């Protein structure tokens, strides 16, 4: 397979869920990619060459994401590929892009961690940056000790819940219920009854759209939070607040790398620019992978600049220690060897339909495994 020639444009592929259940996230991701690449080109491009965005809609269907990734790698011959929200989508993209196509892939969403491949870099938070600081903080602040885990049935919730078990029990807590459902499940009446009868003080939710909205409504209608229960969802951000009535998630705790309430000047200016370019409901948020998409593109830009070429091995070597001095939520840097990002993290709470940062956790390491260096040959042109 050939990549773009030395005199032609640099090709960036993005797979985004622009339709389907996650369209409110995918549209925002596509917007961020457009904004950053336009900015790179306005500054003269990369290596004296224009950067072209190849954007494909995966429609929140894993088989569609797989097909679009194959097109971008095999037909469009992109130099790097970004995208995916669900972990199952990441895995679908990796088949044609990484395993078959030997192409550099950057995954922008917060996820369960443990992705360990020489061609894959991850730019969103992982459990060591979310669950490890959030659970002890929550238990100290609220006195809660018992947790119920309603969950979607795929790799992210199952792996994340293992970390919740580990951290909660290590801090004197207990898991009193754990259930898994298909992504499109909508009737949670019996589950909510079990939550209420269990006496659980915390619902740690990993149900995702389209099942998310009915679950939150049914839990609210049962009176879980009005009786003093605490709702936690580590991916929840401002885009998700738009999906539900504010009272259904009042008091909900989340833990991410960026919220609109983060007040550093660069984050505020970046949000203002995004809102000006893309007014509407698809907001620049962290749980929707916008911060990871921005961070990933800028880290890749820094790596290409340092490498001085698009030779994949050189770019990967540079990306392994790439840093950006400014970004949404603060600066960020790849932890050498881990292919994951050291970054600022925040705990926020929903209040009247907006998130307010209640704890600035500072810089937190991802604590991921060191990645091996062999990935197989990839044909490139001069």
Secondary structure, 3 states (H helix, E strand, C coil): CCCCCCCCCEEEEEEECCCCCCHHHHHHHHHHHHHHHHHHHHCCCECCECEEEEEEECCCCHHHHHHHHHHHHHHCCCCEEEECCCHHHHHHHHHHHHHHCCCCEEECCCCCCCCCCCCEEECCCCHHHHHHHHHHHHHHHHCCCEEEEEEECCHHHHHHHHHHHHHHHHCCCEEEEEEEECCCCCCCHHHHHHHHHHCCCEEECECCCCHHHHHHHHHHHCCCCCCCCEEECCCCCHHHHCCCCHHHCCCCEEEECCCCCCCCHHHHHHHHHHHHHCCCCCCCCCCCCHHHHHHHHHHHHHHHHHHCCCCHHHHHHHHCCCEECCCCCCCEEECCCCCCEEEEEEEEEEECCEEEEEEEEEEECCCCCCCCCCCCCCCCCC
